[in-house]
Amino acid sequence: MAERGAEPLWRTPPGRLAPPHVYRMAGALGAELRRLSGRFGPDAVAGLVPPVVRLLELLEALVAPPGAEAQRAQAERVARLEEQNRRLRGQLAERSTARKEREVMLRLKEVVDRQRDEIRAQAHEIVCKSRDTEALQEQLNRFMSMNEDLRHKVAVVQAQLKSALEQKSDLEAVEGASLPAEDTPLRPGPGKSPAHCCFSREELQQILQERNELKTNLFLVQEELAYYQRELLNEERIPSFFLDAMKSSIKKQRRKIRAKMLGTAEESASSPGKAPLPHTFICSPCSFGLWYPGSGREAPTPSCSGAWEIIDSLEAQPEQEGRREPDGSPHRATPPL
Amino acid sequence: MNVLAPVRRDRVVAALPQCFRKEAAAHGRPAFHAAVAAACREQRTGTVGFKISKIIVVGDLSVGKTCLINRFCKDTFDKNYKATIGVDFEMERFEVLGVPFSLQLWDTAGQERFKCIASTYYRGAQAIVIVFDLNDVASLEHTRQWLADALKENDPSNVILFLVGSKKDLSTPAQYSLMEKDALKVAQEMQAEYWAVSSLTGENVRDFFFRVAALAFESSVLAELERGGARRIADTVRISSPESDLYLTAPRRKPKCCQ
């Protein structure tokens, strides 16, 4: 039986050798050794058994399928890794939710910070605005009182103008006979009956001059009023010191324009209605010459160089604007009634 | 403190208004003198002033001097005749090329007895408007005398003359064209610019005063530049325009008919 099985067993090519073959070889060798020890006594094989056993062991080790151990180890490792992976994934999930929470927190903090800043800025702005409002209110009050002033002035001037115009129409009614007597002095004396009253040429000239002055005044006051009215509408803030400076400059310019319109020297214009006309119109050497071409050439002063005067720009700025007015507001002398 | 649009919108002169008849115009230029336009452009940057030009309106009694002024300044018309005593004036504010500019229109009495008073107001006029009645040849004849009187008080080389025929609405086209022929001749003689207007209908009134304002403004600026008084304007202008150009138009030809 050993013989039968031995033949193919021992001829197994080394490539196909597997552990069962080795076991079977070990069995065959064991049987043979037992037979030998039975025949020649156990001592005879005692020296042979350990090396044979060792050889068989080595053979078994060599023949054993190569992956078996490694596969086990690998499977183990894979399992370990998967386990680890699972653990890590769990950790990661935990951690990412934590991070998200933190992000949200940070964003919320940002929003809170920004809103705090905004609130602070707005509070500041409110303070500023309320200060502005107060100042504007103050300015408005000032303007309103100024406006009232001007209205009053206009009313006065208008009344004066009206009476002057009445005088004029009276004069017109009477003037028929009186005028040709050119330089004769006042005729009616203390009689005072207006129907018989006559006017000398000088008186007529005085009346005209007065009327012109009133008209000029009215024009200037209306312009000034228009200017302040527009300033009120303009909403632009003007510091009070500037306003004062402007007012005084306007006053100065008014004198100049007055003088220009009336063709008088500037100084005499400061006492309206009192400058004797023949003097200012005929005798004064600088009456028209200062303001109009032709005669102005002999005395070219820098401040009045031409047909018009170019007022020093620094001085003129407010004045210039003073001459401007909102649309549609009256800007001419009131028409004679 | 910046303020714009100072003047009523219908008193803004942005371009030179055209003359009424080419045969009798103050000058034939279609636009403002280049130096003037440049000066105004420059002026926007700073120099400002209150500019007034004196305009006197003369002519026979009841030709419609007061009506003409009232039509323009107050847009009214009163059919009743009311003689002007001595003089009267109206202020009219314009804005020419962005520069505020005012006309002081002096309305004078036409009656002989007021002449001595009215003539004291002739001085320093920048433009003389001589009015006659388009339906009254005598009033046209008298314009020569009115001009002579007005020029006695003024430098003839420095004033702009206008010959204005009034009451155009009262004359038929045929009568008018006859009258215009004579008027043009007179205007050419005195080197005045001719206009025909109607204060009743308002025909040409506005155009006429705009032309007056524009020409007075132009000549004022030119005089200013020539004088060199306002150096700020003159300097900036001389860069862009030949200096000779400034003086070309300034010395005015003397009218032939007076003196």
Interface residues (C-beta under 8 A of the other chain):
Chain A: K168 L171 E172 E175 L179 P180 E182 R201 L204 Q205 L208 R211 N212 K215 F219 R230 N234 E236 I238 Q253 K256 I257 K260 M261 G263 F281 I282 S287 F288 G289 W291 Y292 P293 G294 S295 R297 P300 P302 S305 G306 A307 W308 E309 I310 I311 S313 A316 Q317 P318 E319 Q320 E321 R323 R324 E325 D327 G328 H331 R332 A333 P335 P336
Chain B: M1 V3 A5 P6 V7 R8 R9 G46 T47 V48 G49 F50 K51 I52 S53 K54 N70 C73 K74 T76 K82 A83 I85 G86 V87 D88 F89 E90 M91 E92 R93 P100 S102 Q104 R113 F114 C116 I117 T120 Y121 R123 G124 A125 Q126 N154 D155 N158 V159 A216 S219 S220 A223 E224 R227 G229 A230 I233
